[in-house]
Amino acid sequence: MKLIVTYSLFFIFSFSFSQVEDNSELFKTLKAKDSLLFDRAFNACESEYLEQLISEDFEFYHDQGGITVGKESFLKVMKNGICNPTNTTKSRRELETKSLKVFPLYNNGKLYGAIQMGTHRFFEKTGNSPERAGSTAAFTHLWILENEAWKLSRVLSYNHH
């Protein structure tokens, strides 16, 4: 009997915490959100995308840059840092596409969020110099459905090397 219960629990936990296929609607939706977040908001510094994508109670944890709490605080960091027009060094992020994984989160069978994980590379360009490789890092994003819209709630950015 204990063996049956053990196998049953293993099956339930394996099933409930398994990643979705990369052709699923959830994976495609969050991959598109990742593209808006980085291609538009980070790489092109189009802050309106960032404003739309992150939740009011946003938290960002960086293994080298520390913690940023709150949407307005994060927008300010981006505006005064990477997206500062007087900054002569421009950063670009590139997703390692095959690394992307999405894990749905359910409450009583209803989808309320998802964990998105992957690896990305950064590149830097200063003035007219050629672009050069920067760091590679892992990321974990917690996306929450707020009023039927996906909002980025928590970010872990770590293992920079």
Salt bridges, closest charged atoms under 4 A:
ASP34 OD2 - ARG93 NH1 2.76
GLU46 OE1 - ARG40 NE 2.48
GLU56 OE2 - LYS71 NZ 3.43
ASP57 OD2 - ARG154 NH2 3.62
GLU59 OE1 - ARG154 NE 3.30
ASP63 OD1 - HIS62 ND1 3.69
ASP63 OD1 - HIS160 ND1 2.66
GLU94 OE1 - ARG92 NH1 2.92
GLU94 OE2 - ARG121 NH2 2.19
GLU124 OE1 - ARG132 NH2 3.15
GLU131 OE1 - ARG92 NH2 2.78
